[in-house]
Amino acid sequence: MAIPLAYPLRSLLVRKWTSIFTAGGVALVVTATLLLLSLVGGLRKMLASSGEPDNVVVLRKGSTNDGVSQVPRDAALALRTMPGVARGADGELLSSPELVNQPFMVTRSGGREIVLIRGVEPIAFRVHRAVRLVQGRMFRPHVGEVVVGVGVRGRYVGADLGGEIEFGRRRWTVVGVFDSGGRAFDSEIWADVTDVQDDTRRSGYSGVRLTTDPGTDFATLKRRIEDDGRFTLEAKPETDYYREQADTTQTLYILVLTLAVIMGTGAVFGALNTMYAAVASRTAEIGTLRALGFPRGAILRSFLGESLLLAGAGFVAGTALAALAVLAVNTLLSGVQFSMMTFSVATILLHLTPGAVIAGMAIAGLIGLIGGLAPAWRAARLRVVDALHRA
């Protein structure tokens, strides 16, 4: 014979303030976990969407990103003539040599952050097809002009259309704003590559992006590039390059789960305290239920059900809070700033995934199960005589 579900529900309503505080503790754990997982999800989504499927990234062999790579000028010239490199409608080769610099810039709040400056040629806008100017115009070479991504605009002193920003050895005029649709480029500043070379006193490039002709065999192109004895280069699809950057978030994901376990431990103790108090205050009820013929298993399930109901309420409330927080951060703050593996700061939109919600549900369920199992077991083991006697 099973105890009706209405019984644990009424028990929770009778102890409403204790129930609210316990469910609130679970909700806070769920909210914090979902927000952190939303950051991981947003970072992965941003990086995974950044590459073009027909683009190839060429870096110095062994380099993990643009920031630590060096490609000589003569190597960049040689790459232009590789068979398989596409041409635009005007016949221009779609090869974009790029130089990355990472200076500190001053934020409007007075802080200092590393920003990724990408020196490019005009052809870069045809190789990175998702990037488009939404305000202003393209920079002119040799005069210290830049265009800024929408994630940079307004964040740093002078980083707005018509403003002046300062990095390196000079001041630069902002003449345009570009948007890449949420890709990593939105957190960059683009300038003429020769201007960046002069400012950094570097003659080469960080890497080269190549757009390939349809039907080009990547393995053959890769072999030609990497077997050239004059240089020590390696090539990979641009989608793979950014996927590898996204893989670095695995450590962050593990850190999030570790923090969730730590926070969840506190919530477990809260649930334990609540359920043990419930058992102690309802000894007479337990004795009466046993005297009425309800078996120990039914009492165990009833008390465990109370704990899981508390955890379920906390999960629902925590998920709702997290969804509201994600909406607020993305709309009011235009995302959050996060330090990338290149040490530059990127603006990331939080992304609450179904997987994150399932993880939050699992954490809430574990809190309810672990926090309620021992008290429920104690309630089920009470003898009828002892329970009535203690009452």
N, C-alpha and C positions, 0 to 999 in steps of 0.2 A: 504494500500500500504506500503510495507516494504522497508527500505533503504538497498541497496545492501551491502553485506559483504565487498566488496572492499573499500567502503568508510571509515569505521573505520581503516582498514589496512593501507590505504594511509595516514590517519591522524596520525597514529603512526609513519610511516616512515618519515613524514614531521618533526615531533618533535622527531627525532631519539635519540638525546642525553638525553633528558628528559625521553624518553621511556626506554632507556638502563639503566639509573640510577634507575628508579623505579622497573624495572624487576630485576635488580641486587639486590635491597634490599629484594625482595621476595625470590630470589635465595639463599641469605645468610641465611634467616630464614629456608628455606626448607633444605639446606645443614646441618645446625647445628642440626635441629630436627632429620633428618635421621641418622646422626652420633651418636647421643645420643640413639636413638632407636636401632641402630645397636649394641651398647654396651649392651643394655638390652637383645636384641635377642641373642647375643653371649653368655652372661652369662646364660640365660635360656637353650640354646642348650647344653652348656658344662655340666651343672648340670643334665639336664634331661637324658643325655646319660651316666652318670657315673655309674649307678647301674646295677647289673645283676639281671634278673627276678627271678632266683631261689636262690638268696642270701637273708639272713635275718640279719638285724642289731640289736644287743642287747646292750642297754645302760641302765644307771641308770634311774629309773622312773622319769619322769619330765624333763629329759635332752633334749635339742633341737639339740645338735650336739656333736661330739666327744670331742671338746675342753672343755666342762663343765661337762663331765660324768666321773664316777669312777665305775669300776667293780672289786670287790675283786678277788684275785687269785683263791680262792676255788670255787667261782662262775664260773670262766672261765673253770676250770677243770670239774665242774658239767655239764656245757653246752655241752662239748664234747660228753658226754654219752647220750644226749637226743635222743630219738627215732626220726628218720627222718633225722638225719645229714648224709650227703653223705660221701662215702669213695672213695678215688682215686683208680687207677688201682692196686696200691701196697698195698691197704688196709688201708692206712693212713686216719684218719678222717679229713674232710675238714672244720676245725674249726681254725679261725685265730684270736688269741687274739692280740690286738693292743693298743699301748700307744702313745698318741698324746702330743707333746710338741711344744710350740710356742715361741721360742727365737727371739731376734733381730739379724739380720745379716747385714753386711756392703755391700752395692752395689758397683759396679765398679766406679760409679760416686761419691762415698763418702757418700751417704745417708744411712739411717738405715730403715729397713723394718722387719716386723714380718713374719717369714717363718714357715710353718707347717712341723715339723719333725714327721714322723710316725715310731714308733718302731714296728717291725714285726718279725715274724719267717719266715723261707723259705717257709712254706706252704702258705703264703699270696699270692705268685705269682700264686698259683693254685686256690685260692679262687677268687682273682681279675684277671680273665682270660684275660682281655683286656690289662693288664700291661705286657710288655715284655722288656727284656734287648736288647738294640740295639747296645751298645758298652760296652767293658770291661767285667767284671764278677760280680758274686754275692758277696756280702760282707761276710766276715767270722765273726763269733761271738767272742765277748770279746776282740777284737783288735782295736776297734775304726774306722771301715771302714763303708762307706755309699755309696749308689747309689742315683743319682739325676735325677729328671724328666727333660724332654727336655725344659720345661718352666723355669726351674731354671738354667740350664746349661749356664754359661757365664754371668749370671746377677749379681752374687755375687762374691766377691773376693775369688779366689781359687776354685770356683764351676765348675770345668772342669775335665775331665778324667786325673787322676794322680796328681791333685792339692790337696791342703789342705784347709779346711774351719774351721772356729772357731765359736763355739756356746757352751753354757753351761759352763762346767768346763774344757774343753779340746779341742784339735785340732783333726779333723777327716780327714781321707784320702778318697778321691773320687776314687772308683775302678770301677764304672760302670755308665751308663746312660740308663734310661728306658723311654719308650714311651707308653702312654695309648690311643693314637689316639684322642687327644683333650679333654680327660676327666679331671676332677678336679685333678686327681693324678699327672698330668704333672707338677703341680706347687708345688710338695712336695719333701722332701728328706726322703729316707727310710734308717733305720739303724737297727741293731740287737736290739730286744726289751729289752734284758737283759742289753745291754750297755746303752740304754736310761733310763731304770729303775735305774741303778747305778748313772748315771749322774744327774737325777732329784731327786734321793733319794725317789722314790716311789716304792711300792711293788706290786701294782695292775696294772690294765689296764684301758684304757679309754672306751673300748668297745670290743665286739667280733663279727666277721663276720662268719656266718655259711652258707655253701652251703647245700641245702636240696636235698634229694632224689627225683627223678621224681615221681609225684603223691602224695607227702606229703601234708597233709591237714594243711595249714598254721594256721587256726583258732585253731586247736588242739595243734599244737606246741606252738603257742602264749600263750594259756591257761596254758600249762605245765610250761612254763618259768615264767609267771607272777604270777601264783598261788603258786609258791615255797616260802613258808614262811621264808626260811633262808635268802632270798635276796629280794631286792626291784628293780626289773628289768622290762623293757618293751621291746617288740620285734616288729619290723615292717619290711616289705619288703624293700630291699635296694633301689628299684626303688621309693618307697614312700618316703623314707628318703631324697633322693636327690630332689624329686619333691617338698617336703616341703621347702628345701633350695631355690629352684627356685622361690617358691611363695613369698619369701621375696623381690624379685625384683619388686613386685607390687608397693611398695612405690617409688622405683626409677622410675618406669614407670609414676606414677602420677607427680613426680617432673619434668620429661622430658616434659610432656604435659603443666605443669604450666609455665616452661621456654619458651616453644613454644608460649604460649598465650602472655607472656610478650614481647617477641621479635616480635611476629606478630602484636602487638598493634602499635609498631613503624612503621612497614611496612604499616599498614592501614593508618596512618597519612601521610606517603609518597605518597600512592596512592590517598588519598583525595586531597592533595596539587596539585598533577599532574592533576587530573581530573577537579578540580575547575579552575585551570589555563587554561585548555583546553576550558572550557565553557566560561570563561571570554574573551579569545582571539578569540573565534569563534562565537561571538554573531551574526555577520552578516550572517554567514553560517546558523545558526539555524533559523534566520528570513527568509532567502531565502528558506530553506527546508520547513518551514511552509507555505510560500507563494506559493510554488509549489504543495501544497496539502498533504504533508506527515503528518500524524497524530501525536499527542503527544506520543502515545504509541510506534511508530516506532523510534522516536528520543530517548525516554527513553531506548529502547532496544539497539539502536546503541551505545550510550555513555556507557551504562553498558557493552556492548560487548567489547568495547575498554579496559575497566578496567579488564575484565576477560581474554582478550587476553594477556595483560601485565602479569597477574598472571600466565597464562598458560606458557608463555615464561620463567618466573622465576622458575616455577616448573620443567620444562624440564632441564633448566640449573643447578638448584640446585640438581636435582636427578643425573645428569651426574657428577657433582663435588663430590657428596657424594659417588657415586660408585667408582670413581677414588681414593678418599681418603681411602675408605675401602680396596681397592686393595693394595694401597701403605702401609698402616699400617700393613696389614696381611703379606705382602711379605717382605717389607724392615725392619720393626720393629718387626716382628713375633708376632704381637698382642699388646695389651695394658695391663698394670698392674692395677688390681682392688682389693680393700680391701673387703674381704668376711665378712660374719657375724661372723666368727671365729676370725676376725681381722687379719688373715694372708693375704698375697698378692698373687693373682692368675693371671696368664697370660691368657688373653681371646682374642680369635679371633673375630673380628667384624663380625656380620651376618646381612646382609641387607635383610629383609624379605619382601614378597609382602604386608603384613599388614602394615609395616612401610612406604612403598611407597604410599599406599592408604591414610595413615594418613597425609603424606606430601602433597598429592594432595588435601585432604580436607582442610588443613590449607591454602594452596595457594588459593583455591577457595573462602574460607571465606574472605581472605584479599582482593581479587578482588571484591567480592560481597559487602562487607561492605564499602570498599574504593571507590567504584564507584556508589553506589546506590544514595547517597545524591546529588552528582554533576549531575548525570543523571536525577534525579527528578527535579532539578533546571532548567536544560536545557529544559526539556519537558514542564515546566510550563511557560516558557517565551512566552509572547504574540507576535504575528507577528509585530504589530506596534511598540511595545517597543523595540524589537530586532533590527528592522531596524533603529529606531530612535537612539538607542545607538551606532549603527555602524557609 
